């Protein structure tokens, strides 16, 4: 299984990294590596994330917190033999609004 980011998820992620890098580039680099590790974990165990009930479209979205950065969440779905990362968000955001 492989993973990939949608355009929106990539944009979300790059904004978060840029925000962190302004204050602390080391933390931003750590976030990047932890997101990679978390994505690899998800590809190994795709059902690890919790199903998100409040998201109707797209269907079958799961969420999983980034390792060592629990305030960041990867939203993903299983597409055949791949993991599609559909959004990346900080837990303080209005999460249901991300999918309207």
N, CA, C and O atoms as a GROMACS GRO file, in nm:
protein
  400
    1UNK      N    1   0.084  -0.118   0.000
    1UNK     CA    2   0.000   0.000   0.000
    1UNK      C    3   0.089   0.125   0.000
    1UNK      O    4   0.194   0.128   0.065
    2UNK      N    5   0.046   0.225  -0.073
    2UNK     CA    6   0.117   0.353  -0.077
    2UNK      C    7   0.021   0.463  -0.031
    2UNK      O    8  -0.099   0.441  -0.018
    3UNK      N    9   0.076   0.580  -0.006
    3UNK     CA   10  -0.009   0.694   0.031
    3UNK      C   11   0.023   0.813  -0.057
    3UNK      O   12   0.133   0.826  -0.111
    4UNK      N   13  -0.075   0.898  -0.070
    4UNK     CA   14  -0.055   1.023  -0.143
    4UNK      C   15  -0.148   1.128  -0.084
    4UNK      O   16  -0.252   1.096  -0.026
    5UNK      N   17  -0.109   1.253  -0.101
    5UNK     CA   18  -0.186   1.367  -0.053
    5UNK      C   19  -0.267   1.425  -0.168
    5UNK      O   20  -0.216   1.438  -0.280
    6UNK      N   21  -0.391   1.461  -0.141
    6UNK     CA   22  -0.466   1.539  -0.240
    6UNK      C   23  -0.404   1.678  -0.243
    6UNK      O   24  -0.325   1.714  -0.156
    7UNK      N   25  -0.441   1.756  -0.343
    7UNK     CA   26  -0.392   1.893  -0.352
    7UNK      C   27  -0.428   1.972  -0.227
    7UNK      O   28  -0.347   2.048  -0.175
    8UNK      N   29  -0.551   1.954  -0.180
    8UNK     CA   30  -0.596   2.027  -0.061
    8UNK      C   31  -0.516   1.986   0.062
    8UNK      O   32  -0.476   2.071   0.141
    9UNK      N   33  -0.495   1.857   0.079
    9UNK     CA   34  -0.419   1.809   0.195
    9UNK      C   35  -0.275   1.859   0.190
    9UNK      O   36  -0.218   1.896   0.293
   10UNK      N   37  -0.217   1.860   0.073
   10UNK     CA   38  -0.080   1.909   0.059
   10UNK      C   39  -0.073   2.057   0.094
   10UNK      O   40   0.020   2.101   0.162
   11UNK      N   41  -0.171   2.133   0.049
   11UNK     CA   42  -0.177   2.275   0.082
   11UNK      C   43  -0.192   2.295   0.233
   11UNK      O   44  -0.123   2.379   0.291
   12UNK      N   45  -0.281   2.219   0.296
   12UNK     CA   46  -0.300   2.226   0.442
   12UNK      C   47  -0.168   2.201   0.514
   12UNK      O   48  -0.129   2.275   0.605
   13UNK      N   49  -0.099   2.096   0.470
   13UNK     CA   50   0.025   2.053   0.534
   13UNK      C   51   0.135   2.159   0.517
   13UNK      O   52   0.203   2.193   0.613
   14UNK      N   53   0.150   2.210   0.396
   14UNK     CA   54   0.254   2.311   0.372
   14UNK      C   55   0.228   2.439   0.450
   14UNK      O   56   0.323   2.504   0.495
   15UNK      N   57   0.102   2.476   0.468
   15UNK     CA   58   0.069   2.593   0.549
   15UNK      C   59   0.110   2.572   0.694
   15UNK      O   60   0.166   2.662   0.757
   16UNK      N   61   0.084   2.453   0.747
   16UNK     CA   62   0.121   2.422   0.886
   16UNK      C   63   0.272   2.423   0.903
   16UNK      O   64   0.324   2.478   1.000
   17UNK      N   65   0.342   2.362   0.809
   17UNK     CA   66   0.489   2.358   0.817
   17UNK      C   67   0.546   2.500   0.809
   17UNK      O   68   0.637   2.534   0.885
   18UNK      N   69   0.494   2.580   0.719
   18UNK     CA   70   0.540   2.718   0.704
   18UNK      C   71   0.516   2.798   0.833
   18UNK      O   72   0.603   2.874   0.877
   19UNK      N   73   0.399   2.780   0.891
   19UNK     CA   74   0.366   2.850   1.016
   19UNK      C   75   0.465   2.813   1.126
   19UNK      O   76   0.515   2.900   1.197
   20UNK      N   77   0.492   2.683   1.141
   20UNK     CA   78   0.586   2.639   1.244
   20UNK      C   79   0.729   2.683   1.214
   20UNK      O   80   0.803   2.720   1.305
   21UNK      N   81   0.767   2.681   1.088
   21UNK     CA   82   0.904   2.716   1.050
   21UNK      C   83   0.937   2.862   1.079
   21UNK      O   84   1.053   2.896   1.102
   22UNK      N   85   0.835   2.947   1.077
   22UNK     CA   86   0.858   3.089   1.108
   22UNK      C   87   0.916   3.106   1.248
   22UNK      O   88   1.001   3.192   1.271
   23UNK      N   89   0.869   3.025   1.342
   23UNK     CA   90   0.916   3.035   1.481
   23UNK      C   91   1.027   2.936   1.514
   23UNK      O   92   1.118   2.966   1.590
   24UNK      N   93   1.018   2.816   1.454
   24UNK     CA   94   1.114   2.712   1.492
   24UNK      C   95   1.130   2.610   1.379
   24UNK      O   96   1.053   2.514   1.370
   25UNK      N   97   1.228   2.631   1.292
   25UNK     CA   98   1.248   2.539   1.180
   25UNK      C   99   1.271   2.394   1.222
   25UNK      O  100   1.233   2.302   1.148
   26UNK      N  101   1.332   2.372   1.337
   26UNK     CA  102   1.355   2.235   1.384
   26UNK      C  103   1.223   2.164   1.413
   26UNK      O  104   1.208   2.045   1.382
   27UNK      N  105   1.128   2.234   1.471
   27UNK     CA  106   0.996   2.175   1.499
   27UNK      C  107   0.925   2.146   1.367
   27UNK      O  108   0.860   2.043   1.353
   28UNK      N  109   0.936   2.237   1.271
   28UNK     CA  110   0.874   2.215   1.140
   28UNK      C  111   0.931   2.090   1.074
   28UNK      O  112   0.856   2.010   1.018
   29UNK      N  113   1.062   2.072   1.080
   29UNK     CA  114   1.125   1.952   1.024
   29UNK      C  115   1.081   1.826   1.097
   29UNK      O  116   1.063   1.720   1.036
   30UNK      N  117   1.065   1.838   1.227
   30UNK     CA  118   1.018   1.722   1.304
   30UNK      C  119   0.875   1.686   1.265
   30UNK      O  120   0.840   1.568   1.255
   31UNK      N  121   0.792   1.787   1.244
   31UNK     CA  122   0.655   1.760   1.199
   31UNK      C  123   0.657   1.686   1.066
   31UNK      O  124   0.584   1.588   1.048
   32UNK      N  125   0.739   1.730   0.974
   32UNK     CA  126   0.749   1.664   0.844
   32UNK      C  127   0.784   1.516   0.862
   32UNK      O  128   0.719   1.430   0.803
   33UNK      N  129   0.884   1.487   0.942
   33UNK     CA  130   0.925   1.347   0.960
   33UNK      C  131   0.818   1.265   1.032
   33UNK      O  132   0.800   1.148   1.002
   34UNK      N  133   0.748   1.327   1.127
   34UNK     CA  134   0.645   1.253   1.200
   34UNK      C  135   0.522   1.228   1.113
   34UNK      O  136   0.455   1.126   1.127
   35UNK      N  137   0.491   1.320   1.024
   35UNK     CA  138   0.381   1.298   0.930
   35UNK      C  139   0.417   1.181   0.838
   35UNK      O  140   0.333   1.095   0.811
   36UNK      N  141   0.540   1.178   0.790
   36UNK     CA  142   0.584   1.066   0.704
   36UNK      C  143   0.571   0.934   0.779
   36UNK      O  144   0.519   0.836   0.724
   37UNK      N  145   0.618   0.930   0.904
   37UNK     CA  146   0.608   0.807   0.984
   37UNK      C  147   0.463   0.767   1.009
   37UNK      O  148   0.428   0.649   1.003
   38UNK      N  149   0.378   0.865   1.035
   38UNK     CA  150   0.237   0.837   1.060
   38UNK      C  151   0.170   0.784   0.933
   38UNK      O  152   0.090   0.691   0.940
   39UNK      N  153   0.203   0.843   0.819
   39UNK     CA  154   0.146   0.794   0.693
   39UNK      C  155   0.191   0.650   0.665
   39UNK      O  156   0.112   0.568   0.618
   40UNK      N  157   0.316   0.620   0.693
   40UNK     CA  158   0.366   0.483   0.675
   40UNK      C  159   0.291   0.386   0.767
   40UNK      O  160   0.257   0.275   0.726
   41UNK      N  161   0.267   0.428   0.890
   41UNK     CA  162   0.191   0.345   0.984
   41UNK      C  163   0.050   0.320   0.931
   41UNK      O  164   0.000   0.208   0.938
   42UNK      N  165  -0.012   0.423   0.879
   42UNK     CA  166  -0.147   0.408   0.824
   42UNK      C  167  -0.147   0.311   0.706
   42UNK      O  168  -0.240   0.232   0.691
   43UNK      N  169  -0.044   0.316   0.622
   43UNK     CA  170  -0.039   0.224   0.508
   43UNK      C  171  -0.023   0.080   0.556
   43UNK      O  172  -0.071  -0.013   0.491
   44UNK      N  173   0.045   0.061   0.669
   44UNK     CA  174   0.062  -0.074   0.724
   44UNK      C  175  -0.064  -0.124   0.793
   44UNK      O  176  -0.094  -0.243   0.790
   45UNK      N  177  -0.137  -0.032   0.855
   45UNK     CA  178  -0.260  -0.066   0.928
   45UNK      C  179  -0.370   0.034   0.893
   45UNK      O  180  -0.401   0.122   0.973
   46UNK      N  181  -0.428   0.022   0.774
   46UNK     CA  182  -0.522   0.125   0.726
   46UNK      C  183  -0.646   0.146   0.814
   46UNK      O  184  -0.705   0.253   0.812
   47UNK      N  185  -0.685   0.047   0.890
   47UNK     CA  186  -0.804   0.061   0.973
   47UNK      C  187  -0.774   0.123   1.110
   47UNK      O  188  -0.863   0.132   1.195
   48UNK      N  189  -0.650   0.166   1.131
   48UNK     CA  190  -0.609   0.220   1.260
   48UNK      C  191  -0.684   0.349   1.295
   48UNK      O  192  -0.709   0.376   1.412
   49UNK      N  193  -0.718   0.426   1.194
   49UNK     CA  194  -0.787   0.552   1.220
   49UNK      C  195  -0.933   0.532   1.254
   49UNK      O  196  -0.996   0.433   1.216
   50UNK      N  197  -0.985   0.628   1.327
   50UNK     CA  198  -1.126   0.624   1.367
   50UNK      C  199  -1.212   0.677   1.253
   50UNK      O  200  -1.181   0.779   1.192
   51UNK      N  201  -1.321   0.606   1.224
   51UNK     CA  202  -1.415   0.650   1.122
   51UNK      C  203  -1.478   0.781   1.166
   51UNK      O  204  -1.517   0.796   1.282
   52UNK      N  205  -1.489   0.875   1.074
   52UNK     CA  206  -1.543   1.007   1.106
   52UNK      C  207  -1.689   1.013   1.061
   52UNK      O  208  -1.718   1.014   0.942
   53UNK      N  209  -1.778   1.016   1.157
   53UNK     CA  210  -1.922   1.011   1.130
   53UNK      C  211  -1.977   1.139   1.069
   53UNK      O  212  -2.070   1.135   0.989
   54UNK      N  213  -1.919   1.254   1.105
   54UNK     CA  214  -1.977   1.381   1.062
   54UNK      C  215  -1.941   1.420   0.919
   54UNK      O  216  -1.987   1.523   0.869
   55UNK      N  217  -1.860   1.340   0.853
   55UNK     CA  218  -1.823   1.369   0.715
   55UNK      C  219  -1.905   1.280   0.623
   55UNK      O  220  -1.895   1.157   0.628
   56UNK      N  221  -1.985   1.341   0.539
   56UNK     CA  222  -2.070   1.266   0.447
   56UNK      C  223  -2.001   1.251   0.312
   56UNK      O  224  -2.005   1.144   0.252
   57UNK      N  225  -1.938   1.358   0.264
   57UNK     CA  226  -1.867   1.356   0.137
   57UNK      C  227  -1.727   1.411   0.158
   57UNK      O  228  -1.715   1.520   0.214
   58UNK      N  229  -1.623   1.346   0.116
   58UNK     CA  230  -1.623   1.212   0.058
   58UNK      C  231  -1.653   1.106   0.163
   58UNK      O  232  -1.642   1.130   0.283
   59UNK      N  233  -1.692   0.989   0.118
   59UNK     CA  234  -1.733   0.882   0.208
   59UNK      C  235  -1.614   0.809   0.268
   59UNK      O  236  -1.502   0.813   0.216
   60UNK      N  237  -1.641   0.741   0.379
   60UNK     CA  238  -1.545   0.651   0.445
   60UNK      C  239  -1.415   0.720   0.486
   60UNK      O  240  -1.307   0.665   0.467
   61UNK      N  241  -1.427   0.838   0.542
   61UNK     CA  242  -1.310   0.911   0.590
   61UNK      C  243  -1.274   0.862   0.730
   61UNK      O  244  -1.360   0.841   0.815
   62UNK      N  245  -1.145   0.845   0.752
   62UNK     CA  246  -1.092   0.810   0.883
   62UNK      C  247  -0.998   0.921   0.927
   62UNK      O  248  -0.950   0.999   0.846
   63UNK      N  249  -0.972   0.927   1.057
   63UNK     CA  250  -0.882   1.028   1.111
   63UNK      C  251  -0.781   0.962   1.203
   63UNK      O  252  -0.812   0.865   1.273
   64UNK      N  253  -0.662   1.017   1.202
   64UNK     CA  254  -0.557   0.965   1.290
   64UNK      C  255  -0.463   1.080   1.324
   64UNK      O  256  -0.422   1.158   1.237
   65UNK      N  257  -0.430   1.090   1.452
   65UNK     CA  258  -0.342   1.197   1.499
   65UNK      C  259  -0.197   1.168   1.461
   65UNK      O  260  -0.152   1.054   1.463
   66UNK      N  261  -0.126   1.273   1.427
   66UNK     CA  262   0.015   1.261   1.390
   66UNK      C  263   0.096   1.226   1.514
   66UNK      O  264   0.079   1.286   1.620
   67UNK      N  265   0.184   1.128   1.500
   67UNK     CA  266   0.271   1.087   1.610
   67UNK      C  267   0.351   1.206   1.662
   67UNK      O  268   0.408   1.282   1.584
   68UNK      N  269   0.355   1.222   1.792
   68UNK     CA  270   0.427   1.327   1.865
   68UNK      C  271   0.372   1.469   1.839
   68UNK      O  272   0.421   1.565   1.898
   69UNK      N  273   0.273   1.480   1.753
   69UNK     CA  274   0.207   1.609   1.728
   69UNK      C  275   0.056   1.583   1.731
   69UNK      O  276  -0.012   1.597   1.630
   70UNK      N  277   0.006   1.544   1.847
   70UNK     CA  278  -0.132   1.497   1.859
   70UNK      C  279  -0.237   1.604   1.828
   70UNK      O  280  -0.354   1.572   1.811
   71UNK      N  281  -0.195   1.728   1.822
   71UNK     CA  282  -0.292   1.832   1.786
   71UNK      C  283  -0.313   1.842   1.634
   71UNK      O  284  -0.400   1.915   1.588
   72UNK      N  285  -0.233   1.768   1.558
   72UNK     CA  286  -0.251   1.763   1.413
   72UNK      C  287  -0.314   1.630   1.373
   72UNK      O  288  -0.280   1.525   1.426
   73UNK      N  289  -0.407   1.639   1.278
   73UNK     CA  290  -0.485   1.522   1.238
   73UNK      C  291  -0.475   1.500   1.088
   73UNK      O  292  -0.486   1.594   1.010
   74UNK      N  293  -0.453   1.375   1.050
   74UNK     CA  294  -0.459   1.334   0.910
   74UNK      C  295  -0.597   1.275   0.885
   74UNK      O  296  -0.639   1.184   0.956
   75UNK      N  297  -0.666   1.325   0.785
   75UNK     CA  298  -0.794   1.268   0.742
   75UNK      C  299  -0.764   1.191   0.613
   75UNK      O  300  -0.706   1.245   0.520
   76UNK      N  301  -0.805   1.067   0.610
   76UNK     CA  302  -0.772   0.984   0.495
   76UNK      C  303  -0.883   0.886   0.462
   76UNK      O  304  -0.976   0.865   0.539
   77UNK      N  305  -0.869   0.827   0.342
   77UNK     CA  306  -0.959   0.718   0.306
   77UNK      C  307  -0.879   0.614   0.227
   77UNK      O  308  -0.774   0.643   0.169
   78UNK      N  309  -0.932   0.496   0.227
   78UNK     CA  310  -0.868   0.386   0.157
   78UNK      C  311  -0.928   0.380   0.017
   78UNK      O  312  -1.049   0.366   0.000
   79UNK      N  313  -0.842   0.392  -0.083
   79UNK     CA  314  -0.883   0.385  -0.223
   79UNK      C  315  -0.810   0.266  -0.284
   79UNK      O  316  -0.691   0.273  -0.314
   80UNK      N  317  -0.884   0.158  -0.302
   80UNK     CA  318  -0.828   0.033  -0.354
   80UNK      C  319  -0.706  -0.007  -0.270
   80UNK      O  320  -0.722  -0.046  -0.155
   81UNK      N  321  -0.586   0.002  -0.326
   81UNK     CA  322  -0.468  -0.040  -0.250
   81UNK      C  323  -0.383   0.079  -0.205
   81UNK      O  324  -0.265   0.063  -0.175
   82UNK      N  325  -0.443   0.198  -0.201
   82UNK     CA  326  -0.371   0.318  -0.159
   82UNK      C  327  -0.444   0.391  -0.047
   82UNK      O  328  -0.562   0.368  -0.021
   83UNK      N  329  -0.369   0.477   0.018
   83UNK     CA  330  -0.425   0.567   0.120
   83UNK      C  331  -0.424   0.707   0.061
   83UNK      O  332  -0.319   0.760   0.024
   84UNK      N  333  -0.540   0.767   0.054
   84UNK     CA  334  -0.552   0.904   0.005
   84UNK      C  335  -0.568   0.996   0.126
   84UNK      O  336  -0.668   0.989   0.197
   85UNK      N  337  -0.469   1.081   0.149
   85UNK     CA  338  -0.478   1.180   0.255
   85UNK      C  339  -0.559   1.296   0.198
   85UNK      O  340  -0.515   1.364   0.105
   86UNK      N  341  -0.678   1.318   0.255
   86UNK     CA  342  -0.768   1.419   0.198
   86UNK      C  343  -0.758   1.555   0.266
   86UNK      O  344  -0.783   1.658   0.202
   87UNK      N  345  -0.723   1.557   0.394
   87UNK     CA  346  -0.705   1.685   0.466
   87UNK      C  347  -0.601   1.664   0.576
   87UNK      O  348  -0.579   1.552   0.624
   88UNK      N  349  -0.540   1.775   0.614
   88UNK     CA  350  -0.446   1.780   0.725
   88UNK      C  351  -0.487   1.901   0.806
   88UNK      O  352  -0.498   2.010   0.750
   89UNK      N  353  -0.511   1.884   0.936
   89UNK     CA  354  -0.564   1.998   1.012
   89UNK      C  355  -0.519   1.995   1.157
   89UNK      O  356  -0.487   1.890   1.213
   90UNK      N  357  -0.518   2.113   1.215
   90UNK     CA  358  -0.496   2.127   1.359
   90UNK      C  359  -0.628   2.100   1.429
   90UNK      O  360  -0.734   2.139   1.379
   91UNK      N  361  -0.623   2.034   1.542
   91UNK     CA  362  -0.745   1.994   1.613
   91UNK      C  363  -0.828   2.113   1.660
   91UNK      O  364  -0.946   2.098   1.690
   92UNK      N  365  -0.768   2.230   1.668
   92UNK     CA  366  -0.843   2.347   1.714
   92UNK      C  367  -0.935   2.404   1.606
   92UNK      O  368  -1.019   2.489   1.634
   93UNK      N  369  -0.919   2.358   1.483
   93UNK     CA  370  -1.004   2.407   1.373
   93UNK      C  371  -1.146   2.352   1.384
   93UNK      O  372  -1.172   2.256   1.456
   94UNK      N  373  -1.236   2.416   1.312
   94UNK     CA  374  -1.373   2.365   1.300
   94UNK      C  375  -1.366   2.250   1.200
   94UNK      O  376  -1.382   2.270   1.080
   95UNK      N  377  -1.342   2.130   1.249
   95UNK     CA  378  -1.314   2.016   1.163
   95UNK      C  379  -1.430   1.981   1.067
   95UNK      O  380  -1.404   1.956   0.949
   96UNK      N  381  -1.554   1.979   1.112
   96UNK     CA  382  -1.662   1.950   1.015
   96UNK      C  383  -1.667   2.052   0.901
   96UNK      O  384  -1.703   2.017   0.789
   97UNK      N  385  -1.632   2.176   0.930
   97UNK     CA  386  -1.636   2.280   0.826
   97UNK      C  387  -1.532   2.257   0.716
   97UNK      O  388  -1.547   2.310   0.605
   98UNK      N  389  -1.431   2.179   0.743
   98UNK     CA  390  -1.329   2.150   0.642
   98UNK      C  391  -1.386   2.068   0.526
   98UNK      O  392  -1.329   2.065   0.418
   99UNK      N  393  -1.499   2.003   0.550
   99UNK     CA  394  -1.554   1.912   0.449
   99UNK      C  395  -1.686   1.962   0.390
   99UNK      O  396  -1.759   1.884   0.329
  100UNK      N  397  -1.714   2.090   0.407
  100UNK     CA  398  -1.837   2.146   0.350
  100UNK      C  399  -1.811   2.190   0.208
  100UNK      O  400  -1.901   2.241   0.142
   0.00000   0.00000   0.00000
